[in-house]
Amino acid sequence: MKKYIFFLLVFYNSVNAQNNIFLEPDKETNCEIMKNGKFGSTNYDPKEYYMIVKNGIQTEYVSDGKYYVKSKMEFINPCEYKTTILEITIPDYDKKIGEFLTTEIIATQCEYVKVKSKMYGKDYEFVLVKMD
């Protein structure tokens, strides 16, 4: 029961913190921000997770950069892109090479980017922060 309550508190705080970042989102969503750069997640320490996007390749690093998932990034429209997994070094990772997900850029505020990713009929919403 304690684990369940802890999980709910962490989930609530995470969602609440993400919503508070976007009190005054940019009037026009700056979707170009996702085309190049280094990004962290508001849910994780940068040593636990960060992502680099360069030349149409998105590489997500975990465990202080020890493991990664490399994907081809293709924009479907200015604010939505598809990533197809090319390479995986994370042990026991539950996704496979060739699988893909689509991501919609929902809002931006300065260096923060709120996105919604879809894979296998499930939606995942999270906030990234551009680090460079």
N, C-alpha and C positions, 0 to 999 in steps of 0.2 A: 504494500500500500504506500509506503514511504517513497519508493521509486516512482510510482505513478504520480504522486503529488509533486515530486521534484521535477519530473518530466513536464507536467503541466505548467509549473512556474517558469521553467526555462523557456518553453515554447511561448507562453504569454509574453514574457519579457522580450524575447527575440522579435515577435510580431509587433509589439508595442514600440520598441526602439526603432524598427524599420519605418513604421508609420510616422513617428515623430521627426524623422529626418526630412520628410517631404511636406513640411508645413507651408512652404512657398515654392512649389516646383517651377521650373522654367516655363515661361509662357508657351514656347515652342520646344518640344522634346528634341534634345540634341543627340540624334541617333548616330551621328558621325563619331562621337566619343568612343564607340565600341569597335572602331575599325583598326585601331592601333593603340598599344600601350600595355602597361602593367596594372593589374587590378587585384584588389583584395576583396574579401567578403566581410560584411559587417557582423557575421556570425562566428568568424574564426580569426585567430591570431594569424598574421601573415606568414609565420613559420609553419603553421598547420596547413594553410591553403593560400595559394595565389595563382593568378592566371596571366599569361602573356599572349597578346594578339599581335601578330606581325605578318604582313604579306599573305593574308588569307588563311593563316594557320593559327589555331587557338590551342595553346598548351596549358593544361591545368596541372599544377604541381602540388604535391602533398608531402608531409613528413620532412619539412625544411628542404624541399626540392629533390629529395631522394628518389621519389617515384613520380610518374606523370601519365597523363592521357593526352595524346596529340590528336587533333581533329582538323579536318578541312572546314573552313567557314565560308558559306555562300549566302550573300544577301538576296532574299526573295523580293523584298521591297525596302524602302529606306529605313524602316524600323523593325524589320523581322529578318532573321537569318536561320539557316539550317547548318548544323555541325554534324559531320560524318566522322566517326572514329577511325583513325588511321593506325594508331599504335598505342599500346597499353603496357606499362611496366609495373602497375600496382598489383601486388599478389592478391589472388582470389577476388578480383574485381568482377562485379556482376553484369557488366556490359561487355559486348563483343565487338571486334573490328568489323566495320561496315554498318553497324547500327547508327542511327541518327536521332537527333532531337531538333525541335524548332524552338526558337526563342524570340519573344516579342519584347522590345524595349518599351516599357509602359510610361516611364517618366524619368526626367533628369532634374537634378538641382545641383548646380556647380559641378563638383567632381563625383557626385553620387548618381548611380544608375539603378533604377528599379526595373527588373526583368521578370518575365514569366516564361518558364520553359515547359514544353510538353513532350512527354515520351510515354509510349504505351498507354495512351489515354489518360494519363495523370498529369496534373498541373503542379508546378513547383514555382513559388514566387520568392524572390530574394533580392537583396540590395548589394551591389558592388560599389567599390570606391576606387577611382582612378588614382594610382599611386605615383605616376610620373607624367 
